[in-house]
């Protein structure tokens, strides 16, 4: 009986939150606290409020936009890229030698989902700890991988890599990169892919210019994007000011979301 009552209470709270904030683009933490405290939990304690936020996120009532800012959940999905056999093979090669390796693998062609023009040539990025870049490069060569490069410069990229159907680039991984596991392979979250695209001036030039605007627009429209994660990672790439200006001026995002 108690469980039924709890479920009923949760449904009532969810309905009231959706009714109250249906016309709001975002919900800040204080607004949500005040609403819950006034309508459901007089004298709401901070610890209980944090638990309520956790429950609301778990029940897909709200989704975080940035720290302390939420939106009502919608039909947007969490981005999960297609991890093909080639990427799984690379992951197996790495983990066979380094079972606890911090790494991330992704394919430039994943950006085609969001772009107007489809790029045929692909670059597979293998990002690992800085001190292991050379070892991983040799490991991939020994594993019969072709067209493998270590952090190639712009000249090598334009001269050689651009002519390959598939190239593998081994790079240093930036600490605290937003990553996820898909089919037991560590791959980037969408926030990382977008920041890497924005920061790139060598490997992803086919997706730059207005195409970059289109990619960001489609990604933001189709998938859940945590702006806090995106901005924090861009800060580690020293691009936070530039990408914030881009999001406000080119994509018309509310500047309050960038704070």
N, C-alpha and C positions, 0 to 999 in steps of 0.2 A: 504493500500500500504506500509506504514511504517513497519507494522508488518511482511509483506512478506519479505521486505528488511532485517529486523533484523534476521529473520529465515535463510535467504540466507547467511548472514554474519556469523552467528553461525556455519552453516554447513561448510562454507569455512574455518573458523578458525579451526574447529575440524579436517577436512581433512588434513590441513597443519601440524597440531600438530602430527597427526598420521604418516604422511609421514616423518616428521623430526625425530621423536623419535622412529620409529618402531624397530630400532636395539639397542635401549638403554634399559638396564635392569631397570634403575631408572632415574628419572628426578628430579634434585634438583630445588629449588625455583628460584635461580638466572638464571639458564639456561632457565626456562620457562618465566621468566620476560624479559630476553634479547631477546628471540625469539618473544614474543608478541610485545615488544616495537619497535623492528627493522622492523617487517613485517606488523604490523597492527596499532599500537597505538604509534606514535612518542610522546615522552615526557610523557609516561604512568605514572600516579600518583599512589602512593602506595594504596590509598583507592580504586581506580578503579581496580587495579590489584587484590586486595583481592576479589572484587566482581566477577571478571573474573574467579578466581580459584573456587569460590562457584558455578558459572554457569557450569564450566567444570565438576565439581564433580556431580552436579545435573543431568547433561546430560549424565553421565556415560562415559565421555571421559577419565578422569583420576580418579584414586583412591589413597587415602593417604596410604603410607607405614609407615611413621613416620613423625614427625613434620618437615615440609619444604621439604619433599621428596615424590615423587609420582611415579606411574607406569601408563602406558596406561591400560585402563580397558580391561578386558577380559571376558570370560564366567563364571568366578568364582562367586558363589552365596554367599549371606550373610547367615551365619549359623543360622538355626531356628530348635531347637530340637523338638522332639515329646512330647508334654505335655499331658500325659494320664490322665485318670480319677482319679487315685490315687493321683497324684500331684495336680490336681485341687481341690480335696477334702481337702488336707492339706492346700492349699492356702485359701480356704473358711473358714476353722476353724480358721486360724490365723487372717484373716481380719474381721471376725465377732466380734472378741474381740478387735482387735487393727486395726482400719480402716486406720490409717496412718503409719503403721509399715514399717520400712526399713528391707527388708528381701530378701532372694534368695533361691530358691529350685532347686536342680538338681539331676539327677539319674546317678549313676556310669555306668550303662549300655549304656548310650549315647556314651561312648567311644568305644563301640563295632563296631560302624559305621566305625571306623578308624583302628581297630586292626585286626590282622590275626586270633587270637584265641578268640572265643566268650565266654565270662564269663556269666554263668547262674545266679549265685547269684547277687543280686543287693543291693546297698546302696543308700537310698534317703537322701541327705544332706539338712538339713534345717538350714540356716544361718540367725541369727538375731542379734540385738544389744546385746552387752555383758550382760548388766544388765537385759535382759529379757530371757536369756537362760533357767533358771529354770522355769519361768512362762510358757514359750512356751512348755517345756517338759511336765509339768503337764496338760497343755491345750490339747496336743495331746493324752495323756493318757485318759483324760476325754472324748475325741472325738472318743474313741474306736480304736485308732491306736495301733498296736501291735509292739513288738520288738523295742521300743524306747529307745535311750541311750543318755546320755549327755557326749560329748567329751570323749569317752572311750579310755583307754590306749591300748598299743599294746597287752598286755596279754589278756584283755577282748575281743579285736577284734579277736585275733587268737582262743580264747577258745569258745566264744559264737557267735559272729556276723558271723564268717565264716561258721557256721553251719546253719544259717537262709537263707531261700529263699529270704526274703526281710527284711531289717533292716532300721530303721530311726535314723539318728544321728543328734542331735541338737548341732550346733557349734556357736561360736561367728563369726559374719561377719566382715571382714576387711573393714575399711572405704575406700570409693572411689573404690569399686570393680566394674569391668566392667560388667554391667548387662543390660538386655533388657526385654521387656514385650512380651510374646507369649501367646495368648489366655487369656489375662488379668492376667497372672501369671508372677512374676518376676523371671527370670531364668538367668544363666550366659551367657555372650558372650563367644565365642570360646576361646578368649585370656585368659579369667579367667580359663576355664576348663583345658587348657594346662598348665598353671602355677600351678594350684592346683595339677594336676597330677605330675608335675615335683617336687613339694615341698613335696609331701606326702611320708611318710614312715610307715604308719599304715593301711590305709583303701583301698588303690588302688594297693597293691603289685602285684596283678595278671596282671597289665598293665605295670609293670616296666621292667627294663633290655632292651633287644633289642626291645621288644614290644613297649616300650615308643618311641624309634626312629621311628618305623613304624607309630605310631599314629601321631607324629608330621609331618612326611613326607606327609602322606595322607591328614592331615588337611590343610597343607600349599598348597598342590596341588589342593585341591577341593574347598576351600573357601577363601574368602577375609580375610586376617589377618592384623590388624593394629599393627605393631611392636612397635610403641610408646606406645600404650595402654598395650601391653604385657609386655614390659620392665618396664614401670611405676608401673604396678601392682606387678610384681616380686620384684621390689624394696621395696614395702610395705611389702612383705613377706620375705625381706632380702635374696633374692635368685638371684638378678640381675646379679652379677658377674658369678655365677655358670651357670645360664641359658644362658647368653651371650656366655660363652665358649662352652657350649653344642651346641648352634645354629651354631656357627662358625666351630667347630671341627667335630661334628657328622652329621650336616645337610649341611655343606658347604655353609652357607649363607655368603654374603659379610660382612666383619667386619665393613665397612663404614655404613652399615644399622643399626648397633648397637649403633652408637654414638648419 
